[in-house]
Amino acid sequence: MPAPQKNNRRDRNNNKPQHRINEQIRYREVRIVGDDVESEVMPTRQAIQLAQQKGVDLVEISPNAVPPVCRLINYSKFLYQQKKRQKELKAKQVKIEVKEIRFGPQTDEHDYNFKLKHAKEFLSEGDKVKAYVFFRGRSILFKEQGEVLLLRFANDLEEYGKVEQMPVLEGKRMILFIAPKKTGAPKKVAEVASEANSADEAAPAKPAKKAPQVKAKKEYTGPFVEGEEF
C-alpha cells in the first residue's frame, strides 16, 4: 500500500535546502556581498552569471531586506561556516544544572552537614540546588519541622546562593530552590584606601611653586631738589 501523500510532502520539505541558491532565487534584483566583491544592487540573472564566472554560488542570506541580500560563496563552505558558528555559540552558553538534595523530616545533624557540604560545592560550580523534604506516610504531620529544616538550609547557604523559591509543599514533598550567587565581592574600604594611597605614592611629585622675585628698589644718587621726595 503506498504511503499517504501527506507523509511524502513532509519528506520533501525535510529535504529542501536551508537557503535558496542560484536559480531558486526569483527576485527581480538583489544586493550582492562577498569577500572579493563590492556590495551593489543588480538584476538577479546578472548576479547568478557573476557567481558562475567566479565558480561559486549565489546564496540568499537576508530575504527580508529590500532588496534581498545574497552572498557570493561556495554553498558547502557557507553551510560549514554556519554550523561552526552555531557550535561556537553553543559552547559559550553556560549550562546550569539543577542538583537535587533530599532530606527526611527528621534528618540527623551528621547527614545534614554532609548534604550542606555538597550543596556548597554545587552552588560554587554554578549549579542550582533543589532541596526537598520527602514525607512518607504519617510523617506528613511533621511538615512544619520540614519547613524549618529547609529554611535553616537556605540560611546556611546564604554566602553561596540566593533563594529563588521559598519552601512549598507539593504532594508529599516540600521543595526549596536556591540559585548560585554571582562571583566578585565588593572591595573593603581599607583595601580601597590602601589602593588610593599607593596611587598617590606612585604619582610623580609636583614641583614646588617658586615665590615671585621682588626687585630691590634702586637708591637715587642724583642731586636733591628741595620739596621732592625720592
PyMOL commands that set and color helices and strands:
alter all, ss='L'
color gray80, all
select helices_A, chain A and resi 5-14+22-24+44-54+75-92+109-124+137-156+189-202
alter helices_A, ss='H'
color red, helices_A
select strands_A, chain A and resi 29-34+37-43+57-62+69-73+98-103+128-134+161-170+173-180
alter strands_A, ss='S'
color yellow, strands_A
deselect
rebuild
show_as cartoon
